[in-house]
Every structure is written in C-alpha cells, then in structure tokens.
Amino acid sequence: MKKETLQIHKEVATQVSTGLAINYPLNLTLLYILIELYGVTNPLVIGTTITLIMTVIAYTRIFILRSYFSKKYNRTK
C-alpha cells in the first residue's frame, strides 16, 4: 500500500473515532438538556437544535484535524 494511502486511512480513522467519541456523549447531553431541563417535547425542535449544534462542532473538529494532518504530512515530504 502506498504511503499516501496509509496517511489517508489514518486521517479517516481519526476523523471517525473523534466523531464517535465527541458526538455520542454530546447527543445524549443535548437531549437531556433540551428534554429534562428545558422541557422541549417537539421532535422537530429537538432534532433541528441538536443538528445545528453538532454541525458547528463537527465543522470545528474536522477543521482542527485537517489542519493537524496537513501540517504533519507537509513536514514529512
């Protein structure tokens, strides 16, 4: 396997792993906050709110990881 292909696999595995590690607890926390603390019962409101928050966090997470891997791989060339 090419070195570049291995680097892509490492980056993808990192993206997926951090996504799972961050998004699952975040989803449960946001559900608890919206349902238990704020009393929101409308599924559309809950789904839309969680989707918006998770989108912002995912964008930030991926931007940080892409910056990290870009710097890391540019050093090795």
Buried (B, 14 or more C-beta within 10 A) or exposed (E): EEEEEEBEEEBEEEBEEBBEEBBEEBEEEBEEBBEEEEEBEEEEEBEEBBEEBBEEBBEEBEEEBEEEBEEEBEEEE
